[in-house]
Amino acid sequence: MELSTTLMVLVGIGYWIHGFRCFPWLAVTFYLKDNLRVESVTLQLLQSSANLPMVAKPIYGIISDAVYIGGAHRLPYIIIGGLLQAISWGSIVFIPAAGSSVPIMSAFLLLSNLGASIVEVANDALVAETGKNAKASSSGELQSFAWMATAAGGIMGNLLGGIAIGRVDAKAMFIFFGLLLGIQVIICLTVDEKSLGSINAKKVVGQKSIHANQHDRGGVDTRAIKSNSIGGAFSKSVQKQVLDLLEALRKPEIKYSIVWFAASYAMIPILTGTMFFYQTQHLKLDPTILGLAKVVGQIGLLLGSVIYNRFLKSISLRMLLGCVQILLSLCMLSDIILVKQLNTQLGIPNSVYILGASALVEVISQFKILPFTVMLAQYCPPGCEGSLMAFIMSVQALTTIVSGYFGVVLASFLNVSSENFSRLPLAIFIQSIATLVPLFWISLIPGQESAKKRQEDKRKVF
């Protein structure tokens, strides 16, 4: 199946804006620290808790798979999610209490992430649905394109965000992002989802026509019959999607891979809030440097997507993820060099060091999602792409929250705070060691033999 230009444009815009979300969130981080005066532990708690709407992604996925709005089940949800985000950012700007109260602002940030998670589910389902039915030679290309669009958005978002912080009011940054969301909504309103060539959409449209003909042949009170049939059809459709998802999760290749994937994130106590305070308050780094560090990281993610698509797709997923996990652990250890200021003793300024080694941690952590989702898209049964991809992303969101809370516990246990960083190196060492633990059960990930069997089965089907 060939990928249409309209599809590529929608996927590109959707994932670019997803990557660009770092622009307002960078402003949120500084706004909470400088304007609302939150502590490092509180900042990390807020950052982690803001991801709670992401945990419910399977629900959004099941609904988007089962419930069609105007004959479509992807674009309407992108529109709804975009509007929720625009409303939340606008409320933070134009409602005075939202910008001066941590609880109220947190509520609108939750609403923003609710909208973002709905959009991500619809976009991920669109990509999985199309990528799974693509030719074997182009397998994974749409996923790689989506990741490159995300990286491009992240590059621009972090670059502009780093420049804007300290020069532009944070609320102006929120307004700018809200306008971008409005543009995305308008573009989606102008596209007919049927033009994207969705196989599942065609099937459902055909089923709707059959049901409509059946109802037309009935001779009595058709409105009451239609009302009951619509409610029953909705219930049966949702029930079917839940059963399809459960069936997919029973497949050993999917079930055990998800277990390992979740553990590889949840077991790592992240220290983002603490490191942010260390870099901005203790090292007195300019916000532009932090933005540029993330730009370097996003460029690395972009290059990683290209390298994976061209050279790494043939490598066993088990071997690839194992190497990624080891590399992530080593990059985490490099933060000790920064905290101990060993880099300055070697003549490397803090700003230069952060632009190098420190920028790689987040990128490597994000990169391993790409080959993982490509593999799951191939094993995913037809018709539940949205719910399965949503389930995976919700698992990642939940494990990110758990690891964030673990980071808070670790920092509190070691008495690391915005005023005391003496035991931060020990916290980083523990974080690095925890990253290696999932390697002990990496056999849960399908090996090369499983991938070959899957390709043979796929060729037999076609």
N, C-alpha and C positions, 0 to 999 in steps of 0.2 A: 504494500500500500504506500502510495506517494504522500508526502507531507505537504498540505496546502499552504500557500503563502499567508492566507488569513489566519490559519492555525498558528503558524510561526510568529506572526505579529502579536496575536493575543497572548501566546505563551511568553514571548519576549518581554512585552509590556508588563504582564502580571508578575513575572519573576524579577524583572528589573526593579519594580516598585517594592517588591518584597525585600530585595537587597538594600534598597534606599531607605528602608525603615530605620536603619542605624542613624540617619540624619536627625530625626526628632528625638530618638532615644538617647543619643549623645547629649543633646540639650537637656533632656529630663534628668540625666545623671548629675550634670553640673548644677541644674536648677535645684534639685533636692539637697545637694551638698552646700551650695553657696547661699541660696535664698531661704530654704526651709531648715537648714542647719541640722540635717540628720547625721547620725554617727555611721561609721563604716559597717558595723553589724546590721544596723537598721536598713542601710542602703542595700545590702546584699539580700536581706529578707524581703524587701520590697521588690527588688529585681527578680528574685526567684518566684515570689507569690504572684507576680504579674503574669506568669505563664500558666496559671491555673486554668484559664479557658481553653488552653491547648489540649488539656487532658481529655476533654469531651469530644475530641475530633471524630472518634468512631460514630458518635451520634449524628454529627453533621454529615459524615460520609454515607451512613445508611440512609439518611433522609434525602441526600442529593442523588443517591443511586435509585431510590424508590419513588420519590415525589417529583413529578414533572410540573413545571410552571410555564404555561403557555407552550407546551410541547417541547420544552428544553429542561435539562437538569444539571447544567454546568454554569452557563453564563448568568442565569438569574441569581444564583448564589454568590457569584463574584460581585454582582451589582449590590446585593443586600449587604455583603461584608464590607464593600467599599463605602457604602453610605454610613454604616455603623462607625467605621473608623473616622470618617470625616466629621460626623456629629460629635464624637468623643474629643477629638483634638480641638474642634471649634468651641466646645463647652469649656475646656480648660482655659482657652484664651478669653472668652467673652463672659464667663460666669466668675465674678470676683472671688467667691468662696472656694472655687476649684483650684485657683492658683495660690491660695494662702493656707490651705488645710491639707495636711498629708493624707488623712483618710479619704476626703472627697476626691482629691487628685488621683489617689490610688484606685478609686472606684471607676473613674473615667479611663484610666489606663487599662483596667481590666476589660472595660467595654471595647476599647480599641483593639486589644488582643483577641477578644471574642470575634470581632469583625475580621481581623487578620487571619484567624484560624479558619474561619468559614471560607475565605478566599483561597487560602493555601490548600484546603481539602479539595475544592473544585478544580484548582489548577493542577494539583497532583493527580487527581483522577483523570483529568483530560489528557495529561501526559502519559500516564500508565495505560489508559484505554487505547490511545493511539499507538504508543510505542510497542505494546504487546502484539499488535496486529501488523506491525511494520515488517518489511522484508528482513531476513536474517542478516543480510549485509549491512543494514542500517540499524540493527538492534542497538539500543542504548544511545543513538545519536540525539534523539529528542530530549532525553534526560540530560545528556551532556550540554546541549544547547540551553536548557533551562538553568543548569548550574552556571554556565558562562554568563547568562543574563543576570542571574543573582549576584555573581561576583562583580559584574560591571556596575550594577546598581550600588553594591557595597563600596566599590572604589570611589565612585562619585559622591555617595552619601558621606563617607568618612572624610574625604578630601574637603568637600564643601563644609561639612560640620566642623572639622578642626579649624578651618579658616573663620567660620562664622562665630564660633564660641568666643566671647569676649569682645566681639565687634558688633554683633547684632543681638537684639533682645531675643531670649529663648522663645517667647510667644510668637515672634515673627517667623521663627523656624517652624513652629507648629502650624501656623497659617499656610505657609508655603507647601508643606507636606499635604495638608488638607486639600489644597487646590489640585495637586497631582492626583489625589484619589478621585476628585471630581472628574478630571479628564479621563481617567480609566473607566469610570462608570459610564460616561457619555459614549466612549468608544464601544463598550460592550453593548450598549443600547442600540447601536447602529448595525450590529452583526446578527445574522440569523444562524442559530446554532446548527441547523440542518445543513448549512453550507460547509460545515467542517467535516462532514462525512462520517459522523459517529455511527458505528454499527449498532450499538445498543439503542441509540435514539431511533434509528430506523425500525428496529424490532418493536419498540414500545409503541411508536406511532402506528404500526401495522396492527398491533394488538388493540390499541384504542379504537381503530376503525372497525375492527371485528366486533368489539363490545358495543360500539355505537349502532352498528347494523342490527345486532341482536335486540337492542332496546327499541329500535325503530319498529321492529316487527311485532312488539307487544302492543296490544290494543287498549290498555287501560292505564289511567293515571301514570303516565310515563315519568312525570316529574318526581313523584314519590319513589318510583322504582329506581330512577337514576340517582336520587339522593342516597338511597340505601346501598345501591351498587357501588357508588363512589366511595362511601365510607368503608364498605366491605373490601373493595379493591385496594384502598389505601392500607387497611390493616393487613391484608394478605401480602401486599407488596413489601411492606416493612418487615413482616414476619419472614418472608422469603429471603430478604437481604441479610437478616440476622442469621438465619440458618446457613446461608451461603458463606457468610463470614466465619461462622463456627466451623464449617466444613473445611474452609481454607486453612484455618488455624490448626486443624488436626493433622494436616500434612506435615510429616516429620521435617522436611527441608525448611518449611516456614516456621513451625513451632519452635524447634531447637535453635534456629538462627536468631529468632526474636529474643529468646532467653539470653543468649550470649550478648546480643546487641544491647539489651537493657542493662545487663550487669556491667558491661564495659563503660557505661556512662555513670550509672548509679553509685558505683563503688569509689568514684573519684571525688574527693571533697574539693570543690572549686573555691577559689579565694579571690574572685574578681573584685568584690567590694573592697577587700583589704588591700589588694595590689593597686587599685585605683587611688585610694587615699595615700598609700605609700609614694606613688609616683607624683601625685599632685601636691601633697602637703609636705612630705619629707624631702623628696628630690626637687620639688618646685619646678616640675617640668611644665612647659607651655602647652596649653590645650592643642595647639596646632601639631605638636609632636605626636600626641596621642592619636589624633586623627590620621596623621601620615603613617603611623605604625599600623593602624588598621587597614589603610590603603595598601601598604606593602603586603599585608596578610591576604587581602582580597585579590591582589594580583597573583599571589602564590596559589590561591584557590582556583583562579581562572586558568593559570598554567597547568595546575594539577588536573583540571577537567579535560583540557586538551590532551595532555599526556596519557591520561587514562583511556580516552576514546581512541587514541592512535596506537598505544603500545601496551597497555596494561589489561585490556579486556580479556586477553587469552590466558592471563595468569590465574591460578587457583584463587578463589575468593578467600579461602582459609589462609593461604600464605600471604596474600596481600593485606588482609586485616591484621594478621600477626605482626607484619613488618610495620604497619602504621601505628599499632599500639606501642611497640618498642620505641619507635621514633618519637612518639608523643611523650613518653616517659623521659627520654633524654632531653627533649626541649624544655620540659617542666623543670628539670634539674638546672638548666641554664639560668633560671630566675635567681638561683642562689648566688650566682656570680654577680648579678645586679645588686641584690640586697647586701651582699658582703662588700660591694664596691671594688671587687677584684678587677673589673673592667677598666676602671679609672687608673689603677696601678699599672695596667698594660698600655695606658695611653688612649683608651677607647672611651669617648664621652658617653654619658648616660643616654643622650638622645640618639646617638648612632647605634648603641647596643640595642635599645628598645626597637629601633627600626629593623633590626636584624633578627636575632634569636628569639626575643620575647614575642615578636609578632607571629611566629610560626605556630604557637600552641593552639590558638583558637582555630586556625586554618586547618591544621591536621585533624583536629577533633571534628570539624565539619566535613572534611573531605571523605571520611570513611562512610558517610551516609550515601554518597553517590554509588559506589559499586554495590552496596547493600540493597538499595532500592531497585537498581537495575536487575539484580538477581531475583528479588521478590516479584517484580513485574513479570518476569518470565514464568515463575511458578504459580502466579495468581490465577485462579479459575476465572473464566469469562463471567462478566456481570457484576463482580464485586470489587472492581479496581478501586473505586472511591472509598469504600468502607475499609478495605485492607490497608491502602496507603494512609488513610486517616488514622487507623489503629496504630500503624507504625510510628507516625508522627506524634500521636498522643503518648505512646510509650516513651519516645524520646523526650517529650515535654515533661512527663512525670519524672523520668530519671534525672532530668536537668534540675527540676525542683528539689528532688531528694538530695542530689549531690550538692546543690546550693545550701540546703539546710545542714548537711554534713559539714560543709565548709564553715558555716556559722558556729556549729558545735566545736569543731576543731580549733577555730580561732579563739573561742571563749575558753576552752579547756587550757590552751597554752597562754592565755592572757594577752593575746595579740589584739591590739585596738588601734584607733586612729592616733593615739598618743604613745603607744608602746609597740615597737616592731622588733624587739630584741630576739624573740623566738620565732620570727617569721621564717628564717631558713629551715628550722626544724619542721615547721608546718609544710613547707614546699617539699622537703624530702619525703615526708609521709605521703603527701599527694602523689609524688612520683612513683613510690613503691606500690601504692594502691592501684596505679594504672597497669602494672604488670600482672596483677593477680588473675584477671580474666584469661590470660594466656594458658592457664592450667586446664581450662575446659574449652579451648578453641576448637577441639574436635567436633563440637556441636555444629560448626559451620560446614556446609557441604564442601567436599573436596573436588579435585579435578574430575574424578570418575563420575560424580553425580552430575556435573555440568555436561560431560560428554553424553551421558545417558539422556539427559533432558533434550539436547540438540537432536539426538537420534529419534526420540519420540516425536519431536516437533516436525521433523522431516517426514516421518511416516504419516502424520496427520494431513500435511499439505500435499 
